[in-house]
């Protein structure tokens, strides 16, 4: 009987240990396969790392050394032969076709850890996964005390679904320093995102040094500093100092490229033409088809386009002249220098939101249309794009543009990035072109994440759960032509790196899982459980993130007697909402939301906060009743 009791107790303890270990596993993006075993491996005081070639493995070894020495204080020793190594990094002599170039096998045993891959990138991603298996304190910036550095015993097989796993960062609307860009790349690499799309030029600033045209940066990189709601600023006065901005020298660019390469991140540059080119036109007015362009100024956030009208006509001509030969001479030199700087095979040349109302008035453009038998302004842009594609290809690069390059006819070899939904990507793929899916519907990170009273005002919202629904391959499309997916962070309303982090994470987690993990393994509830654990990691890493997923949605309505009501919903399950109408701040002793709320006739505001059990998890939100009423009109 005693033996039976001991056996039962042992089983219960084993089950409990398994459950506790399982609760510690929160890997983003979700691996292809995880097999967990009972127990854990407690790391020794001295970590011996076995690596076949230290020179070739420098990025992987640096990741191990930096993370472990900073957070654990453990001694790290690297050996090419170490039978009793703590961590073994193994490159397959014969490639394993299952895991490909970026996949890995991670095996944690009772006394050692082995990461096996076909290439260094796979080992790097295997180490990133290993770090996520360790206690959260591994992300700290100083040695953590009273932490047991242990890893659950587990076997993981993992490899990406797509080769293109991207984030676009707009540094034109607001300038971000080299160090800040590097920190953004660091966070990408943690979650196995491997393509940094660097949006380097726009109406507000030209950010890359071009030696052939120095005024692009001496003039085009600076504007007047404004703060508030971007797009509605008062136009700067002529005497206001134009000192806000900056640019990257070519040496800066090389340094960032090397930094990214060491984290297995490629960088694709974007020079946005023929629209969004005001900074270039101000520097070199001869690029414009419009007289008086020499009086223009680099945009500081004032209104320059009328988005309320079809074709969004420009109020100043922010386009390059498609009929001017200087335009193509200029682009030939710019693209040439960009191609020399960036090793990545693609150059993104923009093509989006090109207002054509000034082209319509230009005698030079009219003459071009007659000469080339162009019937529409879309065909004029197509003429421009096809000439530009030849320039890009002459520099040994592949041409990529936003989905507007389909209008008027896409160039023969162009790759397309589909942003206005997936329609453009579907059309381009059916025409045989390579496509990267980046639709506003799912992955525009500049969109508001919560109710508009809580976020910098943008014209649309995108909740975390919606981003998590992203699948780069639409039905009926040849998957071989879909290179992958990407999220975009436009920075009109993003003034600093902390806000850039806030806008990117946790939606960046959802992107990572959408482009790496098998679709069958995606589950939002499971995913958000992991997200919360990574919030703890970000706190220790001093990286900002948005808690917006805890915020409820507000849906106003009217009762039969015309009085106002409101329905509250949360995208995260298991939350309780507490509220007040009496202007005080609710907690979990206040009324709990259980259904549609009728708004008291004299109430001026509704305050809400979300809890999980007895713990507040959401932000205190004050919703003016006048705002709810306005949404019913």
C-alpha positions in Angstrom: 0.0 0.0 0.0 2.9 2.4 0.9 4.6 1.6 -2.5 1.3 2.4 -4.3 1.0 5.7 -2.4 4.6 6.5 -3.3 4.0 5.7 -6.9 0.9 7.9 -7.0 2.7 10.7 -5.3 5.7 10.4 -7.7 3.3 10.5 -10.7 1.6 13.6 -9.3 4.9 15.3 -8.6 6.0 14.4 -12.1 2.8 15.7 -13.6 3.1 18.9 -11.5 6.7 19.4 -12.6 5.7 18.9 -16.2 2.9 21.4 -15.9 5.1 24.0 -14.2 7.8 23.5 -16.9 5.2 23.7 -19.7 3.9 27.0 -18.2 7.4 28.5 -18.6 7.6 27.8 -22.3 6.5 30.9 -24.2 8.3 31.0 -27.5 7.5 33.6 -30.1 7.2 32.8 -32.9 5.8 29.4 -32.1 8.2 26.6 -33.3 7.2 24.0 -35.8 7.4 21.2 -33.2 8.0 21.1 -29.4 8.4 17.9 -27.5 8.7 18.5 -23.8 10.1 16.1 -21.2 10.0 16.1 -17.4 12.7 18.0 -15.6 15.1 20.9 -16.3 18.7 21.6 -16.8 20.3 23.9 -14.3 23.2 25.7 -15.9 26.6 25.4 -14.2 28.6 28.4 -13.0 31.0 28.1 -16.0 29.4 27.7 -19.4 31.5 25.9 -21.9 30.4 26.5 -25.5 31.6 24.1 -28.2 31.8 25.7 -31.6 33.4 24.3 -34.7 34.8 27.6 -36.0 35.0 30.6 -33.8 35.6 33.1 -36.7 32.7 32.0 -38.8 30.4 31.8 -35.7 31.2 35.2 -34.3 27.6 36.6 -34.4 26.2 33.5 -32.7 28.9 33.4 -30.0 28.6 37.2 -29.4 24.9 36.7 -28.8 25.6 34.0 -26.2 28.4 35.9 -24.5 26.6 39.3 -24.4 23.3 37.9 -23.0 24.8 35.5 -20.5 27.6 37.7 -19.2 25.2 40.7 -18.8 22.3 39.0 -17.0 23.8 35.9 -15.3 27.4 36.8 -14.6 28.5 33.4 -15.6 31.9 32.7 -17.1 31.7 31.8 -20.8 34.4 29.7 -22.4 34.5 28.7 -26.0 36.2 25.5 -27.2 36.3 23.9 -30.6 36.3 20.5 -28.9 34.6 20.0 -25.6 32.9 16.6 -25.0 31.3 18.0 -21.7 30.2 21.3 -23.2 27.2 23.1 -21.7 26.1 24.3 -25.1 27.1 22.6 -28.4 26.7 24.5 -31.6 26.8 22.0 -34.5 26.8 22.7 -38.2 25.5 19.8 -40.3 28.1 18.4 -42.7 25.3 17.1 -44.9 22.4 19.6 -45.2 19.2 18.6 -43.6 16.4 19.4 -46.1 13.8 19.6 -43.4 15.1 22.7 -41.7 16.5 24.6 -44.7 18.9 27.6 -44.4 17.4 29.2 -41.3 16.0 26.3 -39.3 17.5 24.5 -36.4 17.1 21.6 -33.9 17.4 22.5 -30.2 17.8 19.7 -27.7 18.0 20.3 -24.0 19.1 17.3 -22.0 19.7 16.8 -18.3 23.3 18.1 -18.5 23.8 19.7 -21.9 22.2 21.7 -24.7 22.7 21.0 -28.4 21.7 23.3 -31.3 22.1 21.9 -34.7 21.6 23.7 -38.1 22.7 23.8 -41.7 24.0 27.4 -41.5 24.9 30.0 -38.9 21.6 31.7 -39.3 19.9 28.6 -38.0 22.2 28.4 -35.0 21.5 32.1 -34.3 17.8 31.5 -34.2 18.3 28.4 -32.1 20.1 30.6 -29.5 17.3 33.1 -29.6 14.9 30.3 -28.8 17.1 29.1 -26.0 17.1 32.6 -24.5 13.3 32.5 -24.5 13.4 29.2 -22.5 15.5 30.9 -19.8 14.0 33.0 -17.0 12.9 36.5 -18.0 15.8 38.0 -16.2 18.0 37.0 -19.1 16.7 40.2 -20.8 17.9 42.4 -17.9 20.7 45.0 -18.3 22.5 44.0 -15.1 23.4 40.8 -13.3 20.2 39.3 -11.7 20.3 38.0 -8.2 18.5 35.0 -6.7 17.7 33.5 -10.0 18.0 29.8 -10.8 19.3 29.7 -14.4 17.5 26.6 -15.7 16.0 25.5 -19.0 13.2 22.9 -19.4 14.2 19.6 -20.9 12.8 19.8 -24.4 13.4 18.9 -28.1 12.5 21.5 -30.7 12.4 21.3 -34.5 11.9 24.7 -36.1 12.2 26.5 -39.5 10.4 29.5 -41.1 7.4 29.4 -43.3 8.6 32.4 -45.4 12.0 33.7 -46.4 10.9 37.4 -46.2 9.9 38.4 -42.7 10.0 42.1 -42.6 9.5 45.3 -40.7 9.5 48.7 -42.4 10.7 51.7 -40.4 10.1 55.2 -41.7 12.9 57.5 -40.7 11.9 60.3 -43.0 8.9 61.8 -41.2 11.0 61.9 -38.1 14.7 61.2 -37.9 16.0 58.4 -35.8 19.6 58.1 -34.8 21.9 55.3 -35.9 21.9 53.9 -32.4 18.1 53.9 -32.3 17.9 52.1 -35.6 20.2 49.5 -34.3 18.1 49.0 -31.2 15.0 48.5 -33.5 17.0 45.8 -35.4 18.0 44.1 -32.2 14.3 43.6 -31.3 13.5 42.3 -34.8 16.2 39.7 -34.5 14.9 38.4 -31.2 11.7 37.3 -32.9 13.4 35.9 -36.1 12.4 38.8 -38.3 15.0 39.1 -41.0 14.2 42.0 -43.4 14.6 45.6 -42.3 12.9 47.9 -44.9 14.5 51.3 -44.4 12.2 54.1 -45.7 14.9 56.7 -46.3 13.3 59.5 -48.3 10.0 61.4 -48.2 8.5 64.9 -48.2 9.8 65.5 -44.7 13.4 64.5 -45.2 16.1 62.9 -47.3 18.1 60.7 -44.9 20.9 59.1 -47.0 24.1 60.8 -48.1 24.4 60.9 -51.9 27.8 62.3 -52.8 26.7 63.2 -56.3 24.0 65.5 -54.9 25.1 66.9 -51.5 22.1 69.3 -51.2 19.8 66.3 -50.7 21.1 66.2 -47.2 22.4 69.7 -46.5 19.0 71.1 -47.5 16.6 68.2 -47.9 17.3 66.6 -44.5 16.0 69.4 -42.3 12.7 71.1 -41.6 11.0 73.1 -38.8 10.3 71.2 -35.6 6.6 70.9 -34.8 4.8 68.9 -32.2 1.1 68.0 -32.0 -1.1 66.4 -34.6 1.1 65.8 -37.7 -0.6 66.8 -40.9 -2.5 69.7 -39.4 0.4 71.9 -38.4 0.5 75.6 -39.1 2.9 76.2 -42.1 6.3 77.4 -40.9 7.2 81.0 -41.3 10.1 81.9 -43.6 12.3 83.0 -40.7 11.8 79.8 -38.5 15.0 77.8 -38.2 15.2 74.6 -40.3 17.3 72.6 -37.9 15.1 69.6 -37.1 16.1 66.3 -38.8 19.3 64.7 -39.8 20.7 62.1 -42.1 23.0 59.1 -42.3 26.4 59.3 -43.9 27.5 56.5 -46.2 29.8 55.3 -43.4 26.8 55.3 -41.0 24.9 53.2 -43.5 27.7 50.7 -43.8 27.9 50.4 -40.1 24.2 49.7 -39.7 24.3 47.2 -42.5 27.2 45.3 -40.8 25.3 45.5 -37.5 22.2 44.0 -39.1 24.2 41.3 -40.9 25.6 40.2 -37.6 22.0 39.6 -36.5 21.1 37.9 -39.8 18.9 40.8 -40.8 19.0 42.1 -44.4 18.4 45.8 -45.1 16.4 46.9 -48.1 16.6 50.7 -48.8 13.7 52.6 -50.1 13.9 55.8 -52.2 10.3 56.9 -52.6 9.6 58.4 -56.1 8.0 59.9 -58.1 5.6 61.1 -55.4 6.6 61.8 -51.8 9.6 63.6 -53.2 9.3 67.2 -51.8 12.6 67.0 -49.9 14.5 66.1 -53.2 12.6 68.8 -55.1 13.5 71.5 -52.5 17.1 70.5 -52.8 17.1 70.4 -56.6 14.0 72.3 -58.0 15.0 71.3 -61.6 13.5 67.9 -60.7 10.0 69.4 -60.7 7.7 69.9 -63.7 6.2 72.9 -62.0 7.4 76.5 -62.2 8.0 78.0 -58.8 9.3 74.8 -57.2 12.4 76.8 -56.1 10.1 78.5 -53.6 9.1 75.3 -51.9 10.3 74.1 -48.4 10.8 70.7 -46.9 7.6 69.7 -45.3 7.3 70.1 -41.5 3.9 68.4 -41.1 1.7 71.0 -42.6 -1.1 70.0 -45.0 0.3 69.5 -48.6 -2.3 67.1 -50.1 -6.1 67.0 -50.2 -7.1 63.5 -49.1 -10.8 64.3 -49.3 -10.8 64.4 -53.1 -10.3 61.6 -55.7 -6.7 61.2 -56.7 -5.7 63.1 -53.5 -4.5 66.2 -55.4 -1.3 67.9 -54.1 -1.3 71.5 -52.9 2.3 71.7 -53.8 4.0 69.6 -56.4 5.8 66.9 -54.5 6.6 64.8 -57.5 9.5 64.3 -59.8 9.1 65.4 -63.5 8.5 62.2 -65.5 9.2 64.1 -68.7 12.5 65.7 -67.7 15.8 64.0 -68.6 17.5 65.5 -65.6 15.1 63.3 -63.5 16.6 60.2 -64.9 20.2 61.4 -64.8 19.5 62.2 -61.1 18.0 58.8 -60.4 20.8 57.0 -62.2 23.4 58.5 -59.9 21.2 58.1 -56.8 20.4 54.5 -57.5 24.1 53.9 -58.4 25.3 55.1 -55.0 22.5 53.2 -53.2 23.3 50.0 -55.0 27.0 50.4 -54.0 26.0 50.8 -50.4 23.4 48.1 -49.9 24.3 44.5 -50.7 20.6 43.3 -50.6 19.5 42.4 -54.1 16.3 44.5 -54.1 15.9 48.3 -54.0 12.5 49.6 -53.2 11.6 52.7 -55.3 8.3 53.6 -53.8 5.7 54.6 -56.4 2.8 55.1 -53.9 0.3 58.0 -53.6 1.7 60.0 -56.6 -0.6 63.0 -57.0 -0.9 63.8 -60.7 -2.7 67.1 -60.8 0.4 69.1 -61.5 1.5 66.7 -64.2 -1.9 67.3 -65.8 -1.0 71.0 -66.1 2.5 70.5 -67.3 3.3 71.2 -71.0 6.4 68.9 -70.7 4.2 66.1 -69.5 1.6 66.7 -72.2 4.4 66.6 -74.8 5.7 63.3 -73.4 2.2 61.8 -73.6 1.9 62.8 -77.2 5.4 61.5 -78.1 4.9 58.1 -76.2 1.2 57.7 -77.0 0.3 57.7 -73.3 -3.5 58.1 -72.7 -3.7 58.6 -68.9 -1.6 59.9 -66.1 -1.4 56.3 -64.8 0.4 55.4 -68.0 2.7 58.4 -67.5 3.7 56.9 -64.1 4.1 53.5 -65.7 6.4 55.1 -68.3 8.4 56.5 -65.4 8.5 53.3 -63.4 9.6 51.2 -66.4 12.5 53.6 -67.1 13.4 53.5 -63.4 13.3 49.7 -63.4 15.9 49.7 -66.2 18.1 52.0 -64.2 17.8 49.8 -61.1 18.6 46.7 -63.1 21.6 48.4 -64.8 23.1 48.6 -61.3 22.7 44.9 -60.7 19.7 45.2 -58.5 16.0 44.0 -58.6 13.3 46.7 -58.7 10.5 46.7 -56.2 7.6 49.1 -55.7 4.3 49.6 -53.9 1.2 48.3 -55.6 0.5 51.5 -57.5 3.1 50.4 -60.0 0.4 48.1 -61.4 -1.6 51.1 -62.6 -0.9 51.8 -66.2 1.1 48.6 -66.6 3.7 47.0 -64.4 7.3 46.6 -65.6 8.5 43.3 -66.9 10.6 42.2 -63.9 9.2 44.3 -61.1 8.5 42.8 -57.7 5.5 44.3 -55.9 4.7 45.1 -52.3 1.0 45.0 -51.8 -0.2 47.6 -49.2 -3.8 48.6 -50.2 -5.1 45.2 -49.1 -4.1 42.1 -50.9 -5.8 42.8 -54.2 -2.7 44.2 -55.9 -0.5 41.3 -54.7 -3.0 38.8 -56.1 -3.0 40.6 -59.5 0.7 40.9 -59.6 1.2 37.2 -58.7 -1.3 36.1 -61.4 0.9 38.1 -63.9 3.9 36.1 -62.7 5.6 38.8 -60.5 7.2 38.3 -57.1 5.1 39.7 -54.2 5.5 40.7 -50.6 2.3 41.1 -48.8 2.0 44.1 -46.5 -1.7 45.0 -46.4 -3.1 47.9 -44.3 -5.8 45.4 -43.3 -3.5 43.5 -41.0 0.0 45.0 -40.7 0.0 48.8 -40.7 1.7 49.5 -37.4 1.0 53.3 -37.5 -2.7 52.5 -37.0 -4.3 53.1 -33.6 -4.2 50.0 -31.4 -6.9 51.0 -28.9 -9.9 53.4 -28.8 -9.0 56.7 -30.6 -9.3 58.6 -27.3 -6.2 56.6 -26.1 -3.9 56.8 -29.1 -2.3 59.5 -31.3 -5.0 60.2 -33.8 -4.7 58.3 -37.0 -7.4 57.6 -39.6 -7.7 53.9 -38.8 -7.4 51.3 -36.1 -5.7 47.9 -36.0 -6.1 45.6 -33.0 -3.6 43.0 -32.0 -6.0 40.2 -32.7 -6.5 41.4 -36.2 -2.8 41.5 -36.9 -2.6 38.0 -35.7 -5.0 36.9 -38.4 -2.5 37.9 -41.1 -1.7 35.2 -43.7 0.6 36.4 -46.5 -0.8 33.8 -49.0 -4.4 34.6 -50.2 -6.5 31.8 -51.6 -6.1 31.0 -55.3 -2.5 32.4 -55.6 0.6 30.5 -56.4 2.4 30.5 -53.1 5.8 30.3 -54.8 5.4 33.9 -55.9 4.6 35.1 -52.4 8.0 35.9 -50.9 6.6 36.6 -47.5 5.0 39.3 -45.4 5.9 42.6 -43.8 4.5 45.1 -41.3 5.1 48.9 -41.9 5.6 51.6 -39.3 5.0 55.0 -40.8 6.1 57.7 -38.4 4.0 60.8 -39.0 2.7 60.5 -35.4 5.8 58.8 -34.0 8.2 61.3 -32.7 10.7 59.2 -30.8 12.0 55.6 -30.5 10.0 54.9 -27.4 6.8 55.5 -29.3 8.2 53.5 -32.2 8.6 50.6 -29.8 5.1 51.1 -28.4 3.6 51.0 -31.9 5.6 47.9 -33.0 5.1 45.6 -30.0 3.2 43.4 -29.4 1.8 43.6 -33.0 5.3 42.7 -34.1 5.0 39.5 -32.2 1.8 38.7 -34.2 3.6 39.4 -37.4 6.6 37.2 -36.4 4.3 34.3 -35.7 2.4 34.9 -39.0 5.5 34.7 -41.2 7.4 32.0 -39.3 5.0 29.6 -37.7 2.9 26.9 -39.4 -0.7 28.3 -39.8 -2.1 25.2 -38.0 -0.2 26.1 -34.8 -1.7 29.6 -34.6 -4.2 30.3 -31.8 -4.8 33.8 -30.4 -5.6 32.8 -26.9 -2.4 30.8 -26.6 -0.5 33.5 -28.3 -1.6 36.2 -25.9 -0.6 34.1 -22.9 2.9 34.1 -24.4 2.7 37.8 -25.2 2.1 38.6 -21.5 5.2 36.7 -20.6 7.2 38.7 -23.1 5.8 41.9 -21.7 7.8 40.9 -18.5 10.9 40.4 -20.7 10.4 43.8 -22.3 10.1 45.5 -18.9 13.5 44.0 -17.9 15.0 45.0 -21.3 13.6 48.5 -20.9 11.7 48.3 -24.2 8.4 49.9 -24.5 5.2 48.1 -25.7 1.5 48.8 -25.9 -0.9 47.4 -23.3 -3.7 48.3 -25.7 -5.0 44.7 -26.0 -6.4 45.0 -22.4 -8.4 48.1 -23.4 -12.1 47.5 -24.2 -13.9 48.6 -27.3 -16.8 51.0 -26.9 -19.9 50.6 -29.1 -22.5 53.3 -28.5 -26.2 52.7 -29.3 -29.7 54.1 -28.6 -32.5 52.5 -26.7 -36.1 52.6 -27.9 -36.7 55.8 -25.9 -33.7 57.4 -27.6 -31.5 57.4 -24.5 -27.9 56.4 -24.9 -26.3 53.1 -24.1 -22.8 51.5 -24.7 -21.6 48.0 -25.2 -18.1 47.1 -24.0 -16.0 44.2 -25.4 -12.4 43.0 -25.0 -10.3 41.1 -27.4 -8.5 39.3 -24.6 -10.6 36.6 -22.9 -11.1 36.3 -19.2 -11.1 40.0 -18.3 -13.5 41.8 -16.0 -14.5 45.4 -16.7 -15.3 47.8 -13.8 -16.8 51.2 -14.5 -18.1 54.5 -13.0 -20.3 57.4 -14.2 -19.7 59.5 -11.2 -16.3 60.9 -12.2 -14.4 58.8 -9.7 -11.8 56.2 -10.6 -13.1 52.6 -10.5 -11.4 49.6 -9.2 -12.6 46.0 -8.6 -15.0 47.1 -5.8 -17.0 49.1 -8.3 -19.8 47.8 -10.5 -18.7 45.1 -12.9 -19.8 45.3 -16.5 -22.1 42.4 -17.3 -24.1 43.7 -20.3 -25.2 46.8 -22.2 -24.9 49.9 -20.0 -27.6 52.6 -20.0 -25.9 55.9 -19.6 -27.4 58.1 -16.9 -29.0 61.3 -18.3 -26.7 63.7 -16.5 -23.4 61.7 -16.9 -20.6 63.5 -18.6 -18.0 60.7 -18.7 -17.6 56.9 -18.4 -14.5 55.6 -16.7 -13.5 51.9 -17.1 -10.6 49.7 -16.1 -10.0 46.0 -16.8 -8.9 43.4 -14.2 -7.9 39.8 -14.3 -9.1 38.5 -11.0 -8.0 41.0 -8.4 -5.2 42.4 -10.5 -5.6 45.5 -12.7 -4.2 44.8 -16.2 -5.7 47.6 -18.3 -5.3 51.3 -18.3 -7.8 53.7 -16.7 -9.9 55.0 -19.6 -12.0 58.1 -19.5 -14.6 58.2 -22.2 -16.5 61.5 -22.6 -20.2 60.9 -23.1 -20.1 63.6 -25.8 -17.6 61.5 -27.7 -20.0 58.5 -27.6 -22.8 60.7 -28.9 -20.7 62.0 -31.7 -20.1 58.4 -32.9 -23.8 57.8 -33.4 -24.1 60.6 -36.0 
